[in-house]
Each structure stands twice: as structure tokens, then as C-alpha cells.
Amino acid sequence: MRPDFSTNRIIQGDCAALLVAEIPAASVNLIFADPPYNLSGKSLDLANNQTGGAYYKMNEAWDTFNGADYLTFTAEWLNGCRQALTGNGSLYVSCTQHNLGEILLEAKKIGLKLNNILTWYKVNAMPNITKRTFTHSTEFVCWFVKGKKWIFNYEAVKKFNPHKTQSGDNKQMRDFLDFIELPIVQGKERLRGENRRAAHPTQKPEKLLELVILASSNKMDLVLDPFFGTGTTGVVAIRLDRRYLGIEKNVNYIRLAQERLCRSKP
Ligand SMILES: C[S@@+](CC[C@H](N)C(=O)[O-])C[C@H]1O[C@@H](n2cnc3c(N)ncnc32)[C@H](O)[C@@H]1O
């Protein structure tokens, strides 16, 4: 049976297999991948914070690998992404110091070119109560390209520059660096369960996706997210007149994303 390649939908299952089995080669303009970081059970639990859960103590089965398995998993899904991308396509991968090494190593092995590592400074990051290290307040987004003719919509990106000229115009990019200041998701944007706790531990800010999608795709392009979670990529893609495809293993998160997408339809 031929795979169904209609867009604006979520496919349930393991992205490492589905990227190859379901997505035609060279069909996707932009991929935003926010994989498991493999940090579960290794962080702190702080009660009474504002994110809807303990700050957030990651302890999820989907985020737990041994070292060798994590490297294999990373190689498999990165390879699937490479295959799915068009020749001028872009792949943005979200990570922290926990998995940056694996991502860079495996992407290099398959010939993806690193254009930038964006640093997301989380202005409301979890306080450091251990007094044993510097406070962790950053995540990274690695921007890889497949060919030489990648899309970079400079004018659209310029609008993200928080620095304005005296007359209020957007400034040039020279003082808008590969450094983005954004809070972790809170308030109305945060999806919550009946117990008012965060419904998903790693929901990404819509603003971050806006930057990525505006920078590296055009209207009606296809944006794929192989770790769809709460559907942040889909919601922003539709808002910006792009098409999306999501892959997600967990049926509860798929339901959450579907409800969110329905609520946010223009
Ligand atoms: C870091 S979260 C992504 C969160 C998402 N960016 C958002 O804004 O909600 C990773 C997601 O990938 C899913 N996942 C983990 N392993 C997967 C796999 N092999 N294939 C597909 N989805 C997977 C998890 O269930 C989880 O929802």
C-alpha cells in the first residue's frame, strides 16, 4: 500500500522508522526536531514554581537511554531527516549540553553542514540551589543545511531584532546575534492538565518556532516535526501559512496536540 502523504496531520509512531517509511525523499522544506535530551532522572525537583510542575523534573521513559543506544537513536532519526529534506532544506535541532555532542557528531558524519548554533537564554530558568555549578540557563538550536542554496529570509528575521533605531525601525542584524532571550513557556500559552500542572514537560515557546519557520521557509512550504509533542510546530506553521507534518509516539500527546491545533485554527 502506498503511504498517505497528505499534510497538516500527525502520524503516530517511532520517527526513526517513519521518516524513512512514510515521508518521500526530498519532500520536506524545513524540519524542527526537539528530540529527547536523555536527561531524565538527573535533574532537580523544586516545588511551587510557576511552570505548572516541579521546575521541571524530567523523569520520562521516552527520555531515558543508555549512552550507546542514544547515539544509535540520534544517528537513525538524523539520517531520516536528511533523507526527507529537499536539496535546499534546513534542519533545526533543539538540544542542551546533555546531547549537543551526539547531535554535532552524527550530523557531521552524514554530511549536514552546520550554519549556526542559536543560543536560547531562558530568562526564567530554574534557580541553581546546589551551589556546585554555574546556573544552567540556556538551550541550543543547531541549524543544519543539506545543500548550498538554503533559505534565509533576512528581512523577516530582522523583525525579531529587539533593538530598534531611534525612529522605531528594525535595526540591521549586526547587533541581533545568534542569541535569543525568551522565557520558558508560562501563562496562557502553557498547556495544563486537570491538576493544573504542565501537560507536557518540554513544551517549546511559539516565539522560538516563529523565528525558525520565518527564517528558513516560505509560504505553503512543508514543515516537519518528528518529535511533535504538544504540536507547537504545527500551530505556528499554520499561523504563518505553511503546511505541517508531525510525528509523535505518545497517543496522549497526540490528543493534546490535536485539541490545541483545533483551538488555534485561524
Ligand atoms: C522534547 S519533546 C518535544 C516537545 C515539543 N517540541 C513541544 O513543543 O511540545 C519530545 C517528544 O518526542 C516524543 N518522542 C520520543 N521518542 C520518539 C520517537 N522515537 N518517535 C516519535 N516521537 C518520539 C515524546 O513523546 C515527546 O513528546
The ligand as an ORCA input file, in Angstrom:
! r2SCAN-3c Opt
* xyz 0 1
  C      11.214     17.170     23.738
  S       9.595     16.635     23.404
  C       9.011     17.730     22.120
  C       8.135     18.848     22.625
  C       7.593     19.741     21.544
  N       8.641     20.482     20.867
  C       6.563     20.721     22.073
  O       6.717     21.956     21.909
  O       5.591     20.275     22.686
  C       9.910     15.139     22.558
  C       8.668     14.383     22.131
  O       9.060     13.293     21.301
  C       8.281     12.161     21.581
  N       9.117     11.009     21.178
  C      10.123     10.438     21.872
  N      10.718      9.489     21.135
  C      10.075      9.463     19.939
  C      10.240      8.716     18.748
  N      11.193      7.767     18.628
  N       9.422      8.981     17.706
  C       8.451      9.921     17.797
  N       8.235     10.657     18.907
  C       9.052     10.436     19.966
  C       7.953     12.242     23.055
  O       6.762     11.567     23.353
  C       7.855     13.761     23.260
  O       6.531     14.205     23.169
*
